[in-house]
Amino acid sequence: MKYTKLLFISVLLCAAGLWLQSCKTTEEAVEGKTPQTELQSQKKTKKTAESKTVVQTPEDEEYSRSTSALSGGTSVSFDEFQRDKAEVLAVIADLDKSMKNHDYGLWRNYLTPASITYWSNKLNLQVIATKLPKKGLNLRTLGDYFSHVFIPSRMDRKVSEIRYISTVEVKAVEVDGSKDIIYYEFEKINGRWLVKLPIL
């Protein structure tokens, strides 16, 4: 009799334990999240988050910086950007040669017609002469501008990137941390990148 009572109590305890376990499984199933499906869901979420992350290369970041000022529906493709940058940097290499050799003819060959006209005007040359650090200079010709204004302000500068103003105008810059130092402005005329000198 004692043995029967023990057996009855054991069976009751097992049945109660199974009943509790089945209730827990039912709750999880009702919520739709068994431990295995929850783990799979977490893996899928992680994969989705990873697949949405786009890693930009340094070239992509530079392209973004270079074209960010374009507006009004104008755009430049990545290939056009690379070609324009290579052409502008080639012109700057020639300008560097002209400055090192004081080759006025080579330098003048890379100026826009408007720049030549503007800086050949004696009144403009007189005004800029008053703003130079070296006082008392008498600028009379475009050649004087080349020697006393252009060369001192751009000699040995390291231009590394371009910034589009429009599809035919760019600034050539040195990147210094988060700011751009502008050394040249170029305009594309008849398929050539020419220097657009700043005006007063």
C-alpha positions as semicolon CSV with decimal commas, in nm:
position;residue;x (nm);y (nm);z (nm)
1;M;0,000;0,000;0,000
2;K;0,283;0,230;0,090
3;Y;0,449;0,135;-0,237
4;T;0,131;0,214;-0,432
5;K;0,103;0,559;-0,271
6;L;0,463;0,637;-0,364
7;L;0,405;0,521;-0,719
8;F;0,085;0,730;-0,741
9;I;0,266;1,043;-0,609
10;S;0,556;0,989;-0,854
11;V;0,319;0,954;-1,148
12;L;0,135;1,268;-1,036
13;L;0,459;1,469;-1,013
14;C;0,571;1,353;-1,360
15;A;0,232;1,441;-1,506
16;A;0,242;1,787;-1,343
17;G;0,595;1,844;-1,477
18;L;0,493;1,742;-1,830
19;W;0,184;1,960;-1,809
20;L;0,397;2,264;-1,706
21;Q;0,647;2,199;-1,986
22;S;0,371;2,163;-2,245
23;C;0,216;2,495;-2,136
24;K;0,551;2,671;-2,181
25;T;0,600;2,520;-2,527
26;T;0,244;2,622;-2,623
27;E;0,309;2,983;-2,513
28;E;0,627;2,996;-2,718
29;A;0,453;2,843;-3,016
30;V;0,168;3,092;-2,984
31;E;0,416;3,379;-2,984
32;G;0,582;3,218;-3,285
33;K;0,923;3,218;-3,126
34;T;1,073;2,886;-3,039
35;P;1,433;2,918;-2,923
36;Q;1,550;2,790;-3,261
37;T;1,338;3,029;-3,472
38;E;1,443;3,322;-3,252
39;L;1,809;3,241;-3,315
40;Q;1,745;3,212;-3,690
41;S;1,560;3,546;-3,683
42;Q;1,857;3,713;-3,511
43;K;2,096;3,569;-3,775
44;K;1,874;3,698;-4,059
45;T;1,855;4,046;-3,902
46;K;2,233;4,052;-3,865
47;K;2,283;3,943;-4,229
48;T;2,032;4,205;-4,352
49;A;2,208;4,480;-4,154
50;E;2,545;4,369;-4,291
51;S;2,419;4,357;-4,650
52;K;2,278;4,712;-4,622
53;T;2,612;4,854;-4,505
54;V;2,788;5,005;-4,807
55;V;3,160;5,048;-4,764
56;Q;3,292;5,347;-4,958
57;T;3,643;5,336;-5,097
58;P;3,865;5,646;-5,068
59;E;3,799;5,708;-5,440
60;D;3,421;5,700;-5,380
61;E;3,457;5,944;-5,089
62;E;3,669;6,181;-5,300
63;Y;3,415;6,160;-5,585
64;S;3,141;6,252;-5,336
65;R;3,338;6,551;-5,203
66;S;3,424;6,664;-5,556
67;T;3,070;6,657;-5,693
68;S;2,870;6,761;-5,385
69;A;2,832;7,127;-5,497
70;L;2,668;7,038;-5,830
71;S;2,301;7,131;-5,836
72;G;2,009;7,183;-6,067
73;G;2,008;6,827;-6,195
74;T;2,364;6,846;-6,328
75;S;2,588;6,551;-6,257
76;V;2,926;6,410;-6,347
77;S;2,988;6,036;-6,378
78;F;3,270;5,871;-6,187
79;D;3,460;5,814;-6,515
80;E;3,419;6,180;-6,619
81;F;3,541;6,286;-6,274
82;Q;3,853;6,069;-6,304
83;R;3,926;6,200;-6,655
84;D;3,873;6,565;-6,556
85;K;4,089;6,528;-6,246
86;A;4,373;6,370;-6,447
87;E;4,354;6,649;-6,708
88;V;4,349;6,926;-6,445
89;L;4,643;6,774;-6,256
90;A;4,838;6,749;-6,584
91;V;4,777;7,122;-6,644
92;I;4,892;7,198;-6,288
93;A;5,211;6,998;-6,352
94;D;5,278;7,222;-6,655
95;L;5,199;7,533;-6,447
96;D;5,453;7,412;-6,188
97;K;5,714;7,386;-6,464
98;S;5,629;7,736;-6,586
99;M;5,674;7,875;-6,233
100;K;6,003;7,693;-6,167
101;N;6,146;7,805;-6,504
102;H;5,975;8,148;-6,503
103;D;5,827;8,048;-6,840
104;Y;5,569;8,321;-6,898
105;G;5,471;8,188;-7,245
106;L;5,382;7,841;-7,113
107;W;5,184;7,992;-6,826
108;R;4,994;8,235;-7,054
109;N;4,899;7,943;-7,281
110;Y;4,688;7,803;-6,995
111;L;4,489;8,121;-6,914
112;T;4,129;8,184;-7,014
113;P;4,088;8,470;-7,262
114;A;3,886;8,662;-6,999
115;S;4,174;8,631;-6,748
116;I;4,425;8,762;-7,002
117;T;4,202;9,061;-7,080
118;Y;4,126;9,139;-6,715
119;W;4,485;9,118;-6,587
120;S;4,631;9,305;-6,883
121;N;4,433;9,609;-6,766
122;K;4,679;9,848;-6,593
123;L;4,416;9,975;-6,349
124;N;4,353;9,621;-6,218
125;L;4,729;9,567;-6,186
126;Q;4,769;9,890;-5,988
127;V;4,492;9,789;-5,747
128;I;4,635;9,441;-5,686
129;A;4,983;9,590;-5,631
130;T;4,850;9,780;-5,328
131;K;4,727;9,452;-5,173
132;L;5,055;9,261;-5,199
133;P;5,270;9,199;-4,890
134;K;5,571;9,348;-5,069
135;K;5,492;9,718;-5,092
136;G;5,605;9,957;-5,364
137;L;5,583;9,712;-5,655
138;N;5,479;9,862;-5,984
139;L;5,283;9,604;-6,185
140;R;5,248;9,712;-6,547
141;T;5,198;9,393;-6,749
142;L;5,050;9,044;-6,729
143;G;5,410;8,922;-6,701
144;D;5,448;9,128;-6,382
145;Y;5,133;8,965;-6,246
146;F;5,284;8,623;-6,324
147;S;5,611;8,704;-6,146
148;H;5,482;8,893;-5,842
149;V;5,131;8,757;-5,779
150;F;5,084;8,415;-5,937
151;I;5,419;8,250;-5,860
152;P;5,449;8,355;-5,493
153;S;5,095;8,244;-5,413
154;R;5,111;7,902;-5,580
155;M;5,473;7,784;-5,594
156;D;5,527;7,437;-5,440
157;R;5,162;7,396;-5,340
158;K;5,028;7,038;-5,328
159;V;4,697;7,019;-5,510
160;S;4,536;6,679;-5,461
161;E;4,166;6,709;-5,545
162;I;3,916;6,901;-5,755
163;R;3,575;7,047;-5,667
164;Y;3,310;7,095;-5,935
165;I;3,138;7,432;-5,956
166;S;2,962;7,318;-6,273
167;T;3,035;7,055;-6,536
168;V;3,279;7,298;-6,704
169;E;3,425;7,475;-6,399
170;V;3,632;7,326;-6,118
171;K;3,845;7,439;-5,826
172;A;4,177;7,265;-5,764
173;V;4,236;7,227;-5,392
174;E;4,471;7,104;-5,127
175;V;4,280;6,917;-4,857
176;D;4,384;7,024;-4,508
177;G;4,187;6,818;-4,258
178;S;3,823;6,911;-4,306
179;K;3,887;7,226;-4,513
180;D;3,987;7,292;-4,873
181;I;4,258;7,540;-4,966
182;I;4,180;7,666;-5,317
183;Y;4,480;7,737;-5,539
184;Y;4,330;7,733;-5,889
185;E;4,001;7,773;-6,065
186;F;3,965;7,612;-6,407
187;E;3,719;7,653;-6,689
188;K;3,682;7,407;-6,976
189;I;3,687;7,595;-7,306
190;N;3,694;7,412;-7,640
191;G;3,785;7,087;-7,464
192;R;4,079;7,236;-7,266
193;W;4,100;7,312;-6,894
194;L;4,225;7,671;-6,861
195;V;4,312;7,876;-6,552
196;K;4,050;8,130;-6,456
197;L;4,243;8,387;-6,254
198;P;4,056;8,549;-5,962
199;I;3,931;8,901;-6,016
200;L;3,912;9,193;-5,772
